[in-house]
Amino acid sequence: CSKEKLFIVYNGHEHALRWDASRADQRLINLSNRRYVLLLGSHAKHKNVDVVLSGAPALDAAGVDVVVVGGASGIFANGAREIRGGNIFYTGYVTDDELAALFENAMCFAFPSKTEGFGTPPLEAMVRGCPVICADAASLPEVGGDAILYANPDKPAEWTARILSLANSEELRTELVAKGKERAKMFSWKEGARIYIEQMLNLTSQESRPRLPV
């Protein structure tokens, strides 16, 4: 396919604005009574959650917990087992409203995935006012821009360092929250729909043109 025929349509952010954190189960929100890092994803290999979980002992020493949201997705996990620790909490499946509450109460959101076609969770976190740390891989820097922190998906120490930098600086957290909310506005379902319609109308226009004889 020629480059001229390609176009990009991003995912949107508006759906996350409709989530209602007040409807969340408070027992879930109170699972951790300390500051916590929110980690969203299964044990699917590309989600790479272990790169964050391996730093749990250092985070525990700093008074930080890790809350892991999501199903097991064992079919992709190659026999992986859950990493256990006194400061690691697994919630399993949660509703959108509960995810909103977890975002809003988290110290930060970590997304170490190595492969994403877009990467919607970091965008959702930004919408809900949660600072984000992402892998510097795949499409994620294109989504996050300068509104999030990045870490190498193969270097656990970088993830622990980024998390602790947020734990030790409320100023940095506040800065990222503001940048994230502004950045999220760039990604709109309405704008995506407009681009698709524009392209379909363009194709219709081309089809209606008289064809030259072969």
Backbone as CSV, one residue per row, in Angstrom:
resi,resn,N_x,N_y,N_z,CA_x,CA_y,CA_z,C_x,C_y,C_z
1,CYS,0.854,-1.188,0.000,0.000,0.000,0.000,0.895,1.244,0.000
2,SER,0.588,2.191,-0.840,1.385,3.406,-0.903,1.145,4.279,0.322
3,LYS,2.141,5.076,0.686,2.072,5.935,1.861,0.893,6.896,1.774
4,GLU,0.563,7.316,0.547,-0.523,8.282,0.352,-1.886,7.729,0.753
5,LYS,-1.998,6.403,0.809,-3.281,5.783,1.154,-3.437,5.529,2.657
6,LEU,-2.421,5.824,3.405,-2.464,5.547,4.838,-2.920,6.770,5.635
7,PHE,-3.686,6.524,6.683,-4.044,7.591,7.611,-4.178,7.004,9.010
8,ILE,-3.987,7.844,10.013,-3.988,7.399,11.411,-5.186,7.980,12.138
9,VAL,-5.890,7.125,12.867,-6.988,7.573,13.725,-6.691,7.095,15.148
10,TYR,-6.545,8.032,16.065,-6.242,7.679,17.453,-7.511,7.304,18.226
11,ASN,-7.308,6.579,19.323,-8.399,6.331,20.259,-8.759,7.639,20.971
12,GLY,-9.902,7.640,21.648,-10.359,8.832,22.339,-10.305,8.703,23.848
13,HIS,-10.621,9.803,24.525,-10.553,9.840,25.987,-11.911,10.014,26.663
14,GLU,-12.950,10.381,25.885,-14.196,10.840,26.499,-14.889,9.778,27.354
15,HIS,-14.708,8.497,27.008,-15.387,7.437,27.763,-14.967,7.439,29.232
16,ALA,-13.707,7.779,29.499,-13.208,7.766,30.877,-13.781,8.904,31.710
17,LEU,-14.304,9.937,31.048,-14.943,11.036,31.769,-16.309,10.631,32.321
18,ARG,-16.884,9.593,31.735,-18.224,9.150,32.167,-18.171,8.191,33.350
19,TRP,-17.010,7.693,33.698,-16.900,6.797,34.842,-17.202,7.567,36.132
20,ASP,-17.825,6.898,37.074,-18.230,7.547,38.326,-17.546,6.855,39.508
21,ALA,-16.494,7.474,40.015,-15.724,6.882,41.106,-16.542,6.721,42.379
22,SER,-17.603,7.510,42.532,-18.408,7.425,43.754,-19.176,6.107,43.837
23,ARG,-19.299,5.399,42.719,-20.020,4.119,42.721,-19.100,2.926,42.997
24,ALA,-17.834,3.176,43.255,-16.873,2.095,43.494,-17.092,1.446,44.853
25,ASP,-16.764,0.176,44.938,-16.812,-0.565,46.197,-15.680,-0.060,47.092
26,GLN,-16.021,0.550,48.205,-15.018,1.155,49.080,-14.067,0.125,49.691
27,ARG,-14.515,-1.108,49.822,-13.616,-2.145,50.343,-12.445,-2.361,49.397
28,LEU,-12.715,-2.235,48.108,-11.665,-2.371,47.112,-10.718,-1.170,47.159
29,ILE,-11.286,0.014,47.263,-10.475,1.224,47.281,-9.590,1.275,48.527
30,ASN,-10.049,0.703,49.618,-9.305,0.710,50.880,-8.417,-0.523,51.044
31,LEU,-8.209,-1.246,49.956,-7.391,-2.458,50.005,-6.001,-2.157,50.547
32,SER,-5.431,-1.046,50.107,-4.137,-0.589,50.609,-4.359,0.637,51.486
33,ASN,-3.703,0.680,52.638,-3.832,1.847,53.517,-2.593,2.742,53.453
34,ARG,-1.762,2.501,52.421,-0.597,3.345,52.198,-0.649,3.900,50.768
35,ARG,0.320,4.712,50.411,0.422,5.145,49.022,0.621,3.918,48.146
36,TYR,0.040,3.937,46.934,0.199,2.753,46.093,0.405,3.107,44.620
37,VAL,1.115,2.197,43.956,1.280,2.234,42.508,0.198,1.343,41.925
38,LEU,-0.525,1.849,40.936,-1.538,1.045,40.273,-0.905,0.388,39.056
39,LEU,-1.085,-0.920,38.947,-0.512,-1.696,37.847,-1.646,-2.430,37.165
40,LEU,-1.885,-2.129,35.908,-3.021,-2.698,35.185,-2.527,-3.663,34.125
41,GLY,-2.994,-4.904,34.189,-2.599,-5.853,33.166,-2.546,-7.267,33.694
42,SER,-2.587,-8.201,32.781,-2.542,-9.615,33.129,-1.093,-10.084,33.187
43,HIS,-0.920,-11.404,33.317,0.421,-11.987,33.259,0.796,-12.372,31.841
44,ALA,0.062,-11.848,30.858,0.474,-12.035,29.474,1.894,-11.492,29.340
45,LYS,2.720,-12.227,28.603,4.150,-11.915,28.564,4.424,-10.479,28.153
46,HIS,3.690,-9.967,27.143,3.996,-8.618,26.647,3.581,-7.515,27.617
47,LYS,2.697,-7.841,28.576,2.289,-6.832,29.555,3.414,-6.525,30.557
48,ASN,4.322,-7.490,30.748,5.598,-7.211,31.409,5.455,-6.702,32.845
49,VAL,4.409,-7.140,33.553,4.157,-6.596,34.899,5.262,-6.930,35.896
50,ASP,5.998,-8.022,35.653,7.020,-8.446,36.612,8.148,-7.427,36.759
51,VAL,8.365,-6.585,35.732,9.440,-5.601,35.811,9.147,-4.575,36.915
52,VAL,7.881,-4.363,37.216,7.493,-3.480,38.322,7.432,-4.264,39.628
53,LEU,6.818,-5.438,39.575,6.636,-6.235,40.791,7.956,-6.671,41.410
54,SER,8.992,-6.835,40.605,10.286,-7.251,41.145,10.886,-6.187,42.064
55,GLY,10.407,-4.951,41.926,10.894,-3.881,42.798,10.057,-3.688,44.042
56,ALA,9.111,-4.591,44.297,8.202,-4.447,45.439,8.917,-4.330,46.786
57,PRO,9.980,-5.104,47.055,10.650,-4.965,48.358,11.204,-3.554,48.587
58,ALA,11.811,-2.952,47.556,12.340,-1.593,47.698,11.215,-0.587,47.892
59,LEU,10.099,-0.814,47.215,8.948,0.076,47.373,8.352,-0.071,48.768
60,ASP,8.325,-1.303,49.262,7.796,-1.558,50.611,8.603,-0.786,51.647
61,ALA,9.916,-0.783,51.476,10.783,-0.072,52.412,10.519,1.432,52.396
62,ALA,10.005,1.920,51.250,9.695,3.343,51.120,8.249,3.652,51.477
63,GLY,7.515,2.639,51.938,6.122,2.846,52.333,5.155,2.883,51.176
64,VAL,5.477,2.172,50.100,4.645,2.174,48.901,4.157,0.761,48.592
65,ASP,2.850,0.625,48.340,2.254,-0.648,47.945,2.082,-0.709,46.430
66,VAL,1.771,-1.905,45.942,1.466,-2.110,44.524,0.106,-2.788,44.431
67,VAL,-0.827,-2.148,43.737,-2.163,-2.723,43.527,-2.265,-3.142,42.068
68,VAL,-2.509,-4.441,41.849,-2.542,-5.002,40.503,-3.981,-5.294,40.105
69,VAL,-4.429,-4.670,39.033,-5.797,-4.829,38.539,-5.783,-5.632,37.247
70,GLY,-6.717,-6.569,37.117,-6.845,-7.297,35.859,-6.924,-8.795,36.071
71,GLY,-7.357,-9.487,35.003,-7.495,-10.937,35.050,-6.173,-11.637,34.823
72,ALA,-6.227,-12.951,34.869,-4.998,-13.742,34.768,-4.499,-13.902,33.335
73,SER,-5.432,-14.008,32.362,-5.061,-14.252,30.964,-4.026,-15.363,30.859
74,GLY,-4.296,-16.480,31.527,-3.341,-17.570,31.590,-2.958,-18.142,30.246
75,ILE,-3.834,-17.998,29.252,-3.545,-18.574,27.946,-2.302,-17.942,27.318
76,PHE,-1.979,-16.722,27.740,-0.811,-16.037,27.194,0.364,-16.017,28.164
77,ALA,0.189,-16.589,29.341,1.151,-16.345,30.411,2.306,-17.331,30.456
78,ASN,2.259,-18.389,29.658,3.345,-19.369,29.641,3.670,-19.906,31.033
79,GLY,2.615,-20.172,31.795,2.801,-20.761,33.120,3.283,-19.797,34.178
80,ALA,3.233,-18.512,33.926,3.706,-17.522,34.901,2.858,-17.566,36.162
81,ARG,3.499,-17.357,37.295,2.785,-17.326,38.567,2.804,-15.909,39.127
82,GLU,1.803,-15.604,39.952,1.745,-14.286,40.562,2.895,-14.109,41.544
83,ILE,3.567,-12.981,41.438,4.603,-12.635,42.406,3.905,-12.173,43.687
84,ARG,4.325,-12.727,44.805,3.686,-12.398,46.076,4.588,-11.515,46.921
85,GLY,3.970,-10.707,47.755,4.710,-9.858,48.672,3.744,-9.177,49.609
86,GLY,4.229,-8.751,50.767,3.365,-8.131,51.761,2.759,-6.831,51.300
87,ASN,3.362,-6.192,50.294,2.838,-4.911,49.803,2.269,-5.019,48.390
88,ILE,1.954,-6.250,47.955,1.352,-6.467,46.634,-0.083,-6.960,46.821
89,PHE,-1.027,-6.272,46.188,-2.443,-6.620,46.314,-3.033,-6.861,44.919
90,TYR,-3.678,-8.006,44.746,-4.322,-8.345,43.480,-5.838,-8.172,43.621
91,THR,-6.425,-7.368,42.741,-7.863,-7.121,42.833,-8.682,-8.024,41.913
92,GLY,-8.054,-8.581,40.882,-8.831,-9.263,39.845,-9.597,-8.237,39.024
93,TYR,-10.703,-8.671,38.421,-11.504,-7.780,37.573,-12.157,-6.677,38.401
94,VAL,-12.185,-5.452,37.864,-12.905,-4.349,38.495,-13.779,-3.667,37.447
95,THR,-14.790,-2.954,37.898,-15.657,-2.204,36.985,-14.952,-0.918,36.547
96,ASP,-15.495,-0.268,35.538,-14.944,1.012,35.089,-14.989,2.051,36.203
97,ASP,-16.084,2.075,36.966,-16.207,3.031,38.068,-15.144,2.779,39.133
98,GLU,-14.876,1.504,39.409,-13.846,1.168,40.401,-12.453,1.506,39.876
99,LEU,-12.239,1.306,38.580,-10.956,1.672,38.000,-10.734,3.185,38.105
100,ALA,-11.791,3.949,37.883,-11.694,5.408,38.027,-11.254,5.786,39.439
101,ALA,-11.856,5.148,40.430,-11.515,5.443,41.825,-10.079,5.035,42.143
102,LEU,-9.653,3.903,41.606,-8.285,3.445,41.836,-7.280,4.404,41.200
103,PHE,-7.572,4.879,39.996,-6.722,5.881,39.355,-6.619,7.134,40.222
104,GLU,-7.761,7.610,40.673,-7.803,8.882,41.397,-7.111,8.816,42.753
105,ASN,-7.059,7.630,43.334,-6.446,7.482,44.648,-4.995,6.998,44.590
106,ALA,-4.536,6.602,43.412,-3.185,6.073,43.281,-2.137,7.178,43.326
107,MET,-0.961,6.821,43.807,0.167,7.744,43.758,0.620,7.924,42.315
108,CYS,0.566,6.815,41.553,0.881,6.860,40.131,0.395,5.572,39.476
109,PHE,0.411,5.576,38.167,0.025,4.413,37.373,1.233,3.952,36.574
110,ALA,1.539,2.658,36.628,2.675,2.102,35.894,2.173,1.203,34.774
111,PHE,2.725,1.400,33.576,2.298,0.622,32.412,3.543,0.174,31.638
112,PRO,4.103,-0.991,32.015,5.375,-1.435,31.435,5.237,-2.287,30.178
113,SER,4.087,-2.268,29.538,3.831,-3.113,28.374,4.845,-2.869,27.261
114,LYS,5.255,-3.951,26.618,6.232,-3.852,25.525,5.581,-3.715,24.154
115,THR,4.319,-4.107,24.049,3.649,-4.098,22.749,2.235,-3.565,22.897
116,GLU,1.953,-2.435,22.275,0.613,-1.849,22.286,0.335,-1.222,20.926
117,GLY,-0.873,-1.458,20.404,-1.258,-0.809,19.166,-1.525,0.667,19.388
118,PHE,-2.026,0.989,20.572,-2.241,2.387,20.957,-1.810,2.597,22.400
119,GLY,-2.450,1.910,23.324,-2.145,2.080,24.740,-3.166,2.961,25.421
120,THR,-4.390,2.436,25.555,-5.479,3.227,26.135,-5.353,3.462,27.643
121,PRO,-4.905,2.496,28.453,-4.852,2.729,29.907,-4.078,3.970,30.335
122,PRO,-2.904,4.285,29.764,-2.237,5.530,30.174,-3.085,6.767,29.887
123,LEU,-3.801,6.756,28.771,-4.680,7.873,28.440,-5.802,7.984,29.465
124,GLU,-6.382,6.845,29.849,-7.448,6.842,30.855,-6.928,7.359,32.202
125,ALA,-5.698,6.971,32.549,-5.109,7.454,33.798,-4.946,8.971,33.772
126,MET,-4.472,9.502,32.641,-4.298,10.948,32.526,-5.630,11.673,32.682
127,VAL,-6.688,11.113,32.088,-8.014,11.715,32.187,-8.476,11.788,33.639
128,ARG,-8.149,10.741,34.415,-8.613,10.682,35.807,-7.642,11.334,36.781
129,GLY,-6.629,12.050,36.265,-5.737,12.806,37.130,-4.697,11.987,37.850
130,CYS,-4.226,10.918,37.196,-3.221,10.052,37.811,-1.900,10.164,37.047
131,PRO,-0.792,10.476,37.711,0.506,10.524,37.040,0.859,9.157,36.458
132,VAL,1.547,9.150,35.314,1.800,7.908,34.577,3.291,7.679,34.358
133,ILE,3.700,6.408,34.536,5.030,5.948,34.129,4.819,4.863,33.080
134,CYS,5.414,5.033,31.903,5.196,4.115,30.787,6.504,3.529,30.289
135,ALA,6.404,2.394,29.626,7.550,1.860,28.894,7.851,2.777,27.711
136,ASP,9.132,2.971,27.440,9.516,3.779,26.281,9.558,2.885,25.045
137,ALA,8.420,2.267,24.752,8.355,1.270,23.685,7.061,1.407,22.898
138,ALA,7.083,0.830,21.698,5.903,0.772,20.822,5.297,2.164,20.638
139,SER,3.977,2.251,20.737,3.269,3.509,20.476,3.156,4.400,21.699
140,LEU,3.613,3.933,22.849,3.344,4.637,24.104,3.924,6.053,24.167
141,PRO,5.157,6.306,23.711,5.646,7.688,23.731,4.830,8.616,22.833
142,GLU,4.242,8.066,21.765,3.410,8.880,20.877,2.138,9.326,21.586
143,VAL,1.645,8.503,22.472,0.442,8.847,23.234,0.779,9.788,24.386
144,GLY,1.839,9.474,25.119,2.139,10.220,26.342,2.863,11.528,26.138
145,GLY,3.656,11.649,25.069,4.419,12.869,24.853,5.260,13.214,26.066
146,ASP,5.260,14.492,26.459,6.039,14.912,27.625,5.189,14.972,28.893
147,ALA,4.012,14.341,28.839,3.100,14.399,29.981,3.287,13.234,30.943
148,ILE,4.163,12.289,30.594,4.381,11.132,31.454,5.877,10.864,31.592
149,LEU,6.238,10.002,32.553,7.614,9.558,32.725,7.805,8.240,31.979
150,TYR,9.031,7.967,31.556,9.308,6.741,30.810,10.402,5.936,31.498
151,ALA,10.343,4.614,31.275,11.367,3.713,31.795,11.580,2.584,30.793
152,ASN,12.776,2.044,30.796,13.102,0.919,29.913,12.331,-0.315,30.366
153,PRO,11.581,-0.968,29.476,10.767,-2.122,29.885,11.578,-3.339,30.307
154,ASP,12.892,-3.304,30.101,13.747,-4.434,30.479,14.625,-4.135,31.688
155,LYS,14.416,-2.968,32.318,15.277,-2.589,33.436,14.442,-2.277,34.686
156,PRO,14.261,-3.269,35.562,13.445,-3.088,36.765,13.881,-1.903,37.630
157,ALA,15.186,-1.675,37.711,15.679,-0.598,38.573,15.168,0.764,38.118
158,GLU,14.995,0.944,36.812,14.479,2.213,36.304,13.048,2.442,36.764
159,TRP,12.264,1.370,36.807,10.862,1.499,37.238,10.789,1.869,38.715
160,THR,11.598,1.213,39.511,11.609,1.537,40.944,12.051,2.978,41.159
161,ALA,13.062,3.424,40.395,13.560,4.794,40.542,12.500,5.815,40.150
162,ARG,11.782,5.558,39.060,10.746,6.507,38.621,9.615,6.592,39.651
163,ILE,9.223,5.439,40.173,8.148,5.413,41.169,8.568,6.186,42.423
164,LEU,9.794,5.953,42.861,10.273,6.647,44.067,10.427,8.141,43.824
165,SER,10.749,8.537,42.579,10.849,9.971,42.287,9.496,10.652,42.475
166,LEU,8.416,9.956,42.135,7.074,10.498,42.352,6.692,10.449,43.827
167,ALA,7.128,9.393,44.506,6.834,9.284,45.940,7.487,10.415,46.728
168,ASN,8.617,10.913,46.219,9.378,11.926,46.938,9.145,13.349,46.450
169,SER,8.241,13.518,45.465,8.028,14.868,44.940,6.567,15.103,44.595
170,GLU,5.875,15.780,45.487,4.484,16.138,45.211,4.431,17.166,44.078
171,GLU,5.466,17.962,43.947,5.532,18.951,42.871,5.556,18.266,41.502
172,LEU,6.333,17.190,41.376,6.395,16.449,40.114,5.058,15.795,39.813
173,ARG,4.417,15.245,40.830,3.110,14.630,40.635,2.100,15.655,40.131
174,THR,2.081,16.807,40.770,1.141,17.866,40.379,1.390,18.311,38.942
175,GLU,2.659,18.430,38.572,3.021,18.841,37.213,2.533,17.824,36.185
176,LEU,2.726,16.532,36.475,2.317,15.490,35.535,0.796,15.385,35.422
177,VAL,0.099,15.588,36.525,-1.370,15.567,36.492,-1.884,16.647,35.546
178,ALA,-1.344,17.858,35.672,-1.779,18.977,34.819,-1.444,18.711,33.356
179,LYS,-0.233,18.241,33.099,0.169,17.951,31.723,-0.667,16.810,31.136
180,GLY,-0.960,15.811,31.950,-1.722,14.666,31.478,-3.133,15.031,31.065
181,LYS,-3.796,15.845,31.862,-5.164,16.249,31.534,-5.194,17.062,30.247
182,GLU,-4.186,17.882,30.034,-4.114,18.683,28.806,-3.795,17.789,27.612
183,ARG,-2.880,16.856,27.797,-2.484,15.950,26.721,-3.656,15.075,26.276
184,ALA,-4.471,14.641,27.215,-5.589,13.748,26.907,-6.574,14.374,25.933
185,LYS,-6.677,15.695,25.950,-7.619,16.382,25.061,-7.276,16.195,23.588
186,MET,-6.041,15.801,23.295,-5.615,15.610,21.909,-6.249,14.373,21.282
187,PHE,-6.756,13.481,22.119,-7.249,12.186,21.641,-8.758,12.113,21.849
188,SER,-9.502,12.238,20.757,-10.958,12.372,20.842,-11.667,11.367,19.951
189,TRP,-12.672,10.684,20.515,-13.497,9.767,19.702,-14.257,10.557,18.635
190,LYS,-14.669,11.770,18.971,-15.396,12.605,18.010,-14.512,12.943,16.813
191,GLU,-13.262,13.306,17.101,-12.335,13.622,16.014,-12.031,12.374,15.191
192,GLY,-11.903,11.231,15.855,-11.675,9.980,15.135,-12.809,9.669,14.179
193,ALA,-14.049,9.865,14.642,-15.214,9.630,13.787,-15.202,10.574,12.586
194,ARG,-14.821,11.827,12.822,-14.779,12.795,11.718,-13.785,12.359,10.641
195,ILE,-12.610,11.856,11.081,-11.595,11.418,10.109,-12.094,10.223,9.301
196,TYR,-12.732,9.261,9.978,-13.262,8.091,9.260,-14.308,8.508,8.225
197,ILE,-15.218,9.379,8.620,-16.263,9.842,7.697,-15.632,10.561,6.509
198,GLU,-14.650,11.381,6.803,-13.961,12.111,5.732,-13.323,11.144,4.738
199,GLN,-12.703,10.089,5.239,-12.058,9.117,4.356,-13.082,8.316,3.553
200,MET,-14.197,7.964,4.185,-15.240,7.219,3.467,-15.857,8.073,2.361
201,LEU,-16.077,9.350,2.648,-16.616,10.248,1.632,-15.626,10.420,0.479
202,ASN,-14.357,10.423,0.815,-13.321,10.536,-0.210,-13.340,9.315,-1.127
203,LEU,-13.514,8.127,-0.526,-13.592,6.900,-1.326,-14.837,6.909,-2.204
204,THR,-15.958,7.373,-1.647,-17.203,7.448,-2.410,-17.037,8.387,-3.601
205,SER,-16.349,9.495,-3.367,-16.104,10.466,-4.434,-15.259,9.855,-5.544
206,GLN,-14.262,9.064,-5.150,-13.402,8.419,-6.146,-14.163,7.382,-6.951
207,GLU,-15.063,6.641,-6.289,-15.845,5.617,-6.976,-16.797,6.219,-7.980
208,SER,-17.256,7.455,-7.749,-18.256,8.074,-8.629,-17.623,8.698,-9.868
209,ARG,-16.288,8.797,-9.874,-15.629,9.370,-11.029,-15.675,8.385,-12.206
210,PRO,-15.824,8.890,-13.440,-15.833,7.996,-14.597,-14.487,7.282,-14.733
211,ARG,-14.551,6.004,-15.060,-13.335,5.221,-15.212,-12.861,5.224,-16.662
212,LEU,-11.579,5.328,-16.821,-11.027,5.298,-18.165,-11.105,3.894,-18.724
213,PRO,-11.327,3.762,-20.023,-11.392,2.410,-20.608,-10.043,1.704,-20.489
214,VAL,-10.089,0.416,-20.255,-8.869,-0.375,-20.117,-8.349,-0.746,-21.513
